[in-house]
Amino acid sequence: MSDITLQSMTNIEPTDWLGQARRQISRWRRLARQRRQLAAFSLRELQDIGITPADAWREIHKPFWRD
């Protein structure tokens, strides 16, 4: 019977797909939240940050998965 140690089993590096998925979902949620906040800005606030209403509209209406 062969003796398999824990050390030999931990040398295998699985892809971190779950971690990557969590980071991506977190990023999408952050983008969606930022766009909701941008949608609540007044014209004066948009002017303060140098964004036109048309620019804000384009950003607000992007799908959550787009930069």
N, C-alpha and C positions, 0 to 999 in steps of 0.2 A: 504494500500500500504506500503510495507516495505521500509525502508530508508537505502540504501547502501551508505556507505561513501567511499571516496577515500582511507582512511587509511586501511579499511578492505580489499580493493582490492589489496593494495600494499604488503600485507603480503604473497601473493603467490609468490614463487620464481621460475620463469621459468628457464629452463636450458639455459645456455649461449652458445648455439650451434653456433650462428653467430660469436661470439667473438672467440670461439675455432677454427672455420673454418678459420677466418682471421689470427690467430696466426700460424696455420699449414701451410697455403699458404705462409705466410711471411717466415717461416722457410724453406720451400722447395725452395723458390726463393733465399734465402741466401745460401743454400747448392749448388744450381746450379751456382750461381755467384762465389762462392769460388772455385768450380771445374773448371770453365772457367779460372779463374785467375791461378790456379795451372797448367793448360794445357799450359799457356804462359811462364812458368818458363823455364829458360835455365838449362842445366846440372849443371852448376856452382851454380846456385841458389838452385837447388834441393840438391846438396851436402852441401851447407851452412845450410840448415834446417834439414839435416840428413835423407833425403828421397831418396830412389833409384828410378831410372826411372821406374822400374817394379812396385814399390809401387804407384808411381804417376799415372801410367797407370791404375792400378786397381781402384784407387780412382776416377779418371776422368771418367771412364766408368761405374760407378755405376749409377743406376737410381736416379733421383732427390729425390725420396721419401725414399731412404735408407740412414742410417747413415754410 
